[in-house]
Amino acid sequence: MSNNDLIKKFAIKETAVPATQSDSGTVTRNVNYENAAPGLWNDEKLEKFCNEHNVKILSRKNEKDRIYLNIICPWESDHSVKSSPSECSVFVRNGHVCFKCMHQSHESKTGSDFLKFYDPSARQTDKRKKHKRKIKIVCFEDIEERKPEWLIPHYIRANQLNAMTADGGSGKGFIISKLIACLTTGQPFWVEGKNAPMREPKTVLYMSGEDDPADTIKRRCRLAGADMKRLFTFELPEIHDPDDPEENKYPTYDSSELEEIISELRPDLVIFDPWQSFLDEGVRIAERNAVRRNLQPLIVFGQKYRTTSLIIVHTNKQSGVWARKRMADSADLWDAARSVFAVGSTKDPKIRYLSHEKSNGSKLQQTVLFSIQDDGTEDNACAFFEGLSTLKDKDFVLENDKKNGRPDVQKKEAREYILYSVAENRVQVGKLKDNAKSNGIKPETFDNAVTELINEGVIKRTHESQGYKRGVTVFLEMALAPTNPSDE
């Protein structure tokens, strides 16, 4: 597959690839394009620049309405493979000068490098001063206090960022379709109960970077009962230049295109599925606060256009983790979202769950249990309500770990907690057990972990009399003092 095919399919920036050698032995490399905003250059200006700086133009080639100037490479003396002459090409795309050298040693050279070689003051874009905004100082005395608003009461925060994380194959697409159906028709969602009042139908914008709107999303939403007149998606315009990555990419969170779509439609809910498809390609997901800055426009859209955002996040592949730790990519997602949901499978393979894991502004709601019922094909598949549960993502994860023969994660957690607590000083058993319970460790798991550690000779139980008729206090402490290497 060529680089152009990759760009067309995945909307990624084209970069240099490893050198290839033709039958004649010539070393060639792919063009290294600059992915930036439209610049200042055109064909005439580039040729004038070459003439003014005595850049010898060997030949001109017109291809796909673009003029390529073949010139002597400015870095000819550095070439590891000598040829006569040492040719390279410069051309203009999107107002930017692009540079292509046929030699491996200069794969990373760009149009900016070419310009600055001859004129250090030359630039690709117009760096005129932008309008300087004025940020106001507001006194809290002047702010009108209001209660949190909800798209679904106590479940999805209105005009805020919400997140849903899901295992692959857990029924995420079906539960999203049901959610869309309830919102577009005004029907109450399962967690609200049968007797909940109807609401005003909402408008939903579904931004999908995975499933096709025609062959997957529309069918699922129709079967779920959605009002198609209130459900919208986006469509990229006709591609004029297949080589231009800007024409193949989805609108990003901070793009003017996305704001134009939202300002025109004014949807009540925008779903980004998955969230990475609309992330700027320069963002380092693992970098702390990088994701939060990139998602900031969604929060602004909520304030400006009264739009609620729901980002769909895949879970990571770790076992024995839940909620925040099960959400893949970045901790910023959990922190930035006002309400977070987890979708997964119970130990019964037919039953799935939608667990409310985080809520700012209200208490956590009960977990929805649902199933996917069909006739053996996906043509009629739909999510069906199976009931409510007080269990959460953690409970289901631990149940599945036990069912699948994985180590008892909670017992491991209890052992680590006990060892950490008694590492330096002895600790009263009763107080330690109460503290462990407040940290989510069940009393029976605590007792089992203590018994194991004592049997292994790691810790020991000691007793201290409190005086006549006052009973005995039981302590836990390390069985052996840590070995000091200097004593050996």
N, C-alpha and C positions, 0 to 999 in steps of 0.2 A: 504494500500500500504506500502511495506517495505521501509526501508531507502535505500537499494540497488536499488530498483526501482526508487526512487526519484533521486538518483545520476545518474542513467543511463539515465533518461529522461531529467533532467535539468542541468546536469553537475555541481552540487553544492558540496561543501565540506561537508562530513558527520560529524555530530556533535552529541553530547549526546542528548538524548530525555528524557522526563519525565519518572520517574521510573514506571515500571509495575509490577504487582504482579501475580504470577502463582497460579494455584489451590493449590499447596502445601504451598503457603505463602512465597516462596523465592523471595526476592527483586532482580530484575535484571536490568541492564542498557546496552544500546548499546555501542559499542566500540567508543572511541574518537581517531580518526586518526589525525596524523600531516600531513598537506598538504605542503610539501616542496620539494626542489630539491633532487635528489638522494644523499644518504649519504654514510657513511663509513662502515656500518655494514652488516654482513651476519649471517646465523644460527650458524656456528662454532664459530665465534667471540663472539656472544651473550652468548653461553653456556660456553665458556671459561671465560668470564667476571663473570658469575654467580659463577663458581667454585672458581675463584680467590678471590671473595668477600664473600664467604661462604653463598651464596644464595641457600637455599635448594630447589632442583627441585623435586617436588612430582610426576610428571608424564610428559610424552611427547605425543603430539597428532599431527599426520600428516594429514592435510586437505587442499585440493586444492594446493598441492605442497608447502605448507607452514608449518613449524614446530612451534607448540605452546608449550611453556614451562609453565606448571602449577606450581606456586610457592606460598610460604606464603607471603601475602601482607606486604610490609614494614611498612605500616601505620595501622597494625592490631589493635593496641591499641585505635585508633580513631573510629573504627567501631561502629555505633549505633546499628546494629543488629549483634549479636555474632553468629558465626558458628564454627564448629570444623571439619577440620581446616579452617582458613580464607584464601581461595584460590583466586588467581588472575592469569592472564596470561600475558606473554610477548612474542613478536614475531617480526619478521623483515619484512618490506615491503618497497620497493624502497630504500633499504640501510639505512632505519631508524628503530630504535627500537620503537615499539608501545606497549602500556600498557592498559590492560583491567581489571578493578576491578568490582566485582559483587555487590559492596555495594554502596549505594546512596551517602554516604559522600565523596566518592572519584571519582565522575563522571568526574571531570575536570583534573585529573592527567594524565600526558602524559608520553611517553617513556623517554623524557628528564628529567622529574622529577624523574623517576625510576633510571636512570643512576646517576644523581647528588646526590641521597640519599646515594649511596654507594661510589661514587667517584666524588667530585665536579669538577674535571678537565676533566671528560668525556664529549665528544661532539658528536653531530650527523653528522656534516658535516666538511669537510676539510676547515679550515679558512686560508689557505695559502694566502700570499699577492698577489694581482692581479697586473698586469702591470699598472703602473701609467702613465696616459696619459698626454701629454704636450699640453696645449692650447696656440695657437699662438696669438700674438698681431699683428693686421693688421692696417696699416695706410689707412685712407680713400683716400689719394692721389693715392694709388695703386689699389683701387677698381674700376673696369670698370662699369660705369653707364649703366643701360639698362632699357627699358620700361617694364611695367607689361606685362606678357604673359597670354593669355586667351585660355581656351579649347573651349569655345563659346564666341565670342567677347563681352566684357563688361558685361558678365553674369556669367560665371564660371571661377574663377581664376585658371590658370594652375599651377601645381606643388605646390599647396597650399591646406589648409583645407577649405572646403565649408560645409554648413549645410542646411538641409531642414527640417522644422517642419510642422507637418500635423495633422489635426483632424482625428479621426477614421472614416472610411467610406467616406472620402472626395475625394477619387480617387487618393491617393498618389501612389499606385502601378501602376496605368495606366499611370500617367504622368512620372514616372521613366522609364517605358517600352518604352514610346515614346522618351524620352531623349536618352536611350540606342540605339534605332533604328536609330536616327539621327546621333549619333556618329559612330556607327559601319558601316554605309553605306556612310557616308560623306554628307548626306543631311543636309540642314540648319534647325535649330530649329525654331519653330514658331515665336519667338520674333525677329528673324533676318530679317523676311520679305521674300516674294516670290522670289524676284530677287537676294537674297544673293547668292554668289558663292558657288559651291561645295567645300568641304574640303577633305583632305586625311582621309580615314577611320581610326578609332581609335580602340584600343583594350580595352575591359572593363572586369573587374573582379568584380563579384557580390557576396559579402559575406552576405548571408541571414541567419538570426537567427530565422526567423518566417515562411515564406512561403517555401513550398517544391519546389525545382528546377524543378522536373519532372511534378508535377500535377498543378502547378500554374505559376511559373516564366517563364518557357519556352513557354507556351501557350500564355501568355500575350505579351512577346517580339516578338514571331513569328507573331502574329496578328498585332502588331505595325509596323512590317516590318524590324526587326533587322536581321543582318547577324550573324547567329549562329556560324560561324567559327571564329568570333572575340569576342564572348562572353564566359566567363569562370566562373566557381564557384569552390568551394573546396569540398573535401570529406574526412571525418575522416577515418583513417586506421581501419582495422579489430581490434575489441576489444579482447585482450588476457586475461585481468583481469577485469571482470565487477565491482569488488569492488574498483578498483583504479580510483579515480575521475580525475586524470591527463589524463586518456585515453578517458574520455567522454567529456572533455571541449573543447570549440572552441578556436582557437588560439587568444591570446590577443594582444593588440596593441604593447606591449613591448616584445613579445615573439620572439625567434629566428625562430620559425616556420613561422610566418607571413612574416618576412624579407626574408626567403628562398623562399617563394611563390612569393613575389614581385620581388626579384632579378632574379628569373628564368623566369618569364613571362614578366616582364617589362611592365605592363599595363599602358595605358594612363590615365585611371580612375578606382579607386576602390570605390565601394559603400558598406557601412556598414549599414545594415538594420535589426533591429534597432541598434543604436550605443552601447546600454548597453550590447548586447550579446557578445561583444568582449572586454569588460572592465574587468580589473583584479578584482577578487571578493573581494579583500581587500581594494579597493578604497572607500572612503566615499564621495559620490556624493555631499552632502550638504557642505562639507568642502571647503572653499575658496582656489582656486589654485590647489586642488587635481586632478581635472579632467584635467586641462591644462597640468600638469606634465605627466599624463598618455597618453594624446594625442600627446605629443611631438614627439614620433617616426614617426608619420604621416608627420609632417613637415620635419623631417630629410629625410624620404623616398622621399619627393618631391625634395629635393636638390640633393640627392644621385642617385635616379633612374628616375628622371623626371616624377614622378607619382602624379596625382591629386587625392585627397580624397574627398568623399562626404558622410557625416554621416547623417543618417535619425533619427530625434528626434520626439517623440510624443509631442503633446501639453498638457498643464495642463487642469484641469477642471474648472478653474476660468472663470467667466463671466465678460464681460466689460473690458478685457485686450487684448492687441494686440502686435504684433511684439516680441520684447525682452521678455516682461513679459508673453507672451503666450507660450514661449518655456519651456518645462518641465525640471526638474532635476537640472540644474546648470547654473548660469549666465556665467560661464567659457566658455560654448559652444558658446554663442553669441560673447564673447570677442575674442576667439581664431580663429573663422572662418573669412575668408576674404570676403566671400560672403554668404548671408543668404536668404533663400526663405521660404515663408509661403504658405501652401496649405489649402484651405477651401471651403466652400459653400456660394454662394450668396443668396439673399432673394428668387431668383428663384431656386427651388429645382433641376432643371435640369442643371443649370450652376454652374460650379466650377471655382476656380481661382488659379493661381500660381503667387504670388506677390513677387517681388524683394524688400527685406526689408533692406539689408545692402550691401554696396559695397565699398571695399577699392581699390582704383586705377581707379575708373571710376564713372560716375553718375549712379543713379538707372535707370533701364530699365522699360519699360511699363509692366503692369500686363497682363498675358495671361489668357484669358477666354476659357474654354473648357467644353465639355460634355462627358458623358459616354454613348455610343450607343451600344445596343445589341438587340438580338431577344427574350428577356425575360429570357435568361439564361446567365451565365457567359462564356459559351463556345465560343461565338463570340464577347465578349465585347471588346471595344477599345476606346481610347480617341480621340475626334475630336475637331479641332480648331474652336472656335466660335468668335474670335476677340481679340483686344487689348483694354486696359482701362488704364486711368490715376489714377483710384482709387487704394488705397492700403489696406493692411490687416485691418488697423484701421477703414477705411470707411465701409468695409463689416461687421466687427464685430458690429459696432454701428447700421448699418442697420438691422442686424439680431436681435439685442437686442430689437429694436423698434418693429420689426415684431412679436417677441415672447412675447411682453408685459412686458419686463424687464424694470427696472428703467432707465430713461434717464441718462446714464453714463456721457455724456459730460456736462449735466447741473449740475450734482453733482460735477464734476470736476471744473466747473466755480464757483459754490457757495463756494467751499473750497478755491479756489484761491482768490476770493474777500475778504472773511473773514480773510484770512491770511494777505492780503495786508493792510487792514484797522484796524487791531487789535490794533495797537499802535498809529497810526497817521491817520489823514484824508488824502485822496488821491484824486487828480484831476481826474475826470471821464474819460476825453479824453485820458490822459496818461495811465491810468489803462486799458482802453479798448484796446489801441494799444499793450501794453505789453501782455495782455491776448491773442490777436491774434497771436503774435509771439510765444506763447506757445501752439498753436494749438487749441485755443478756438474760435469758430466762433462768429462774432459780434452779430448776432441775439440770440445766446445762452447766451452770456454775458448779453444782455439787459433783456432777460427773467429771468435770475438768479437775476439781480439787482432788478427787479420789485417784484419778490417773496420775497426776503429778506426785502425789504421795507414794503411790505404788512404784513409780519410776525412780524414787529417791531424790527427786529434784527439790521438793519442799517438804516441810514437816509441820505437824500440828503440835502445839504446846499448850499447857494449861496453867493458869495462874489463879491461886485462891484469893478471893476477895475478903476473906475473914470469916469468922465464925457465923454460920447460918446465912452468909451472903452469897454463897454459890461460887462457881468457877467461871472465869472468862477464858475463851478459847482463842488462840492466836495462830496465824500462819506465818512462817518465816522460811528463808532458804535453808535447805538441809546441809549444804556445804558452802563455806565461804569461797568467793571467787579466788582462784589461784593467782598469785603475784609472780610473774616470770622471774623477778630478781631473787626470789626465795629459793629457786631451784639450783 
